[in-house]
């Protein structure tokens, strides 16, 4: 039974093999560090202006040289901290709204919270599954899975970014492809191809 993907998206004889969201390590480090940095600078500036905790040595001296500017610096840092919080919210919404899934027949990407965008690639049209990991992402256990497909006369690539255990997902897609191809049997020509 699907946890993340809507169960109504699956066909009657279709089996969900795996589903996941991108890891939080992909979405949150930048916004969190940004928000903490400017939150701390806002606090230190406010502590200097309002006299909290006495004098904060080096930071206090730097602000004293600026005259009346510390009040504006406090507002600027506070505004940047609020922008950081909004950035975290946007990343969170993007994180919970994207689901990657592999079924016995399709590779699926579901996006959206209120409105839904549902992209799929039939397993038999998958031509390749590649995994890309930098050294840091490899240590953290996630990477980008690129699913290459061929449908009709065009070739498409779908990048799944921040997938935890990407080699497991790659293996699931490749196994589903092999299983479906072997279930269909060899290709039989009704009319032999011309020589």
Protein Blocks (a to p, Z undefined) as FASTA:
>chain_A
ZZkbcfklpcfklccfbdcdddfklmmmmmmmmmmmmmmmmmmmmmmmnopgiaafklmm
mmmmnommmmmmmmmmmmmmmmmmmmmmmmmmmmmmpccdddfkbccddedjkbccdddd
dfklpgbdcddddfklmmnopacddddddehjaccddddehiahkllmmmmmmmmmmmmm
mmnopaddfbacdZZ
